[in-house]
Amino acid sequence: MSVNNTYLLNPIWPAPANVQAKQTTRHGGVSVAPYASFNLGDHVGDDIKAVMANRQQLPHPAAWLKQTHSTIVVDAAEIHAPIEADASISRSKGAVCVVMTADCLPVLLCDQQGSVVAAAHAGWRGLCDGVIENTVHAMAVPSNTLMAWLGPAIGPSAFEVGDEVRAAFIEHDAAAAAAFTANANGKWLADMYLLARQRLNALGITAIYGGGECTFSDSEHYFSYRRDGITGRMASLIWLE
């Protein structure tokens, strides 16, 4: 599949040779401020022609989703128009799994044999409610054969949340308390990367890569909804060749 944007990032992980993955940045597109320039979101107020031109630079057919912070998982090979879901899996060559983010955590998954791939959109609510667990279940392979890559998300020094978010995670697993640090204003700083690693580890997945970026802090490379409000969306893509 052809990829025309030279600003795309290649996840660093030991995926099989037939597994291809890309992470977009905010560069290389035609959108103008405040969406400059490689905005892929068609729901954020950008000129739809610019969005479509940007999407044409990516592998396709891509299974674009209507993301609602749900735990719904679909098969990318069966998606011909955007539907409501927050994750997709694929066992078919050329069917591209894709999720959009601008602070939420994108999680890419594949197995060691290169037989199945997946992409999940893990905002705090979806992460808490089980989007990763549902995605792994849908992949239908032993979880200890899976590896995960955590894409750019809001980092632990910037993601401020209230008591209700912390309580929701701790209700699921008391160990989640380690991912929250008390802030001076009575709120909490949450580590989405640690929360995701805990969920993956609980499933038996220990091969976890990425997870060192902060979309909020790195305005040069990434869109951030929490930082800018009106902004674009990045995409994380994975597929089998």
Secondary structure, 3 states (H helix, E strand, C coil): CCCCCCCCECCCCCCCCCEEEEECCCCCCCCCCCCCCCCCCCCCCCCHHHHHHHHCCCCCCEECEECCCCCCEEEHHHCCCCEECCEEEECCECCEEEEEECCCEEEEEEECCCCCEEEEEECHHHHHHCHHHHHHHHHCCCHHHEEEEECCCCCCCCCEECHHHHHHHHHHCHHHHHHEEECCCCCEEECHHHHHHHHHHHCCCCEEEECCCCCCCCCCCCCCHHHHCCCCCEEEEEEEC
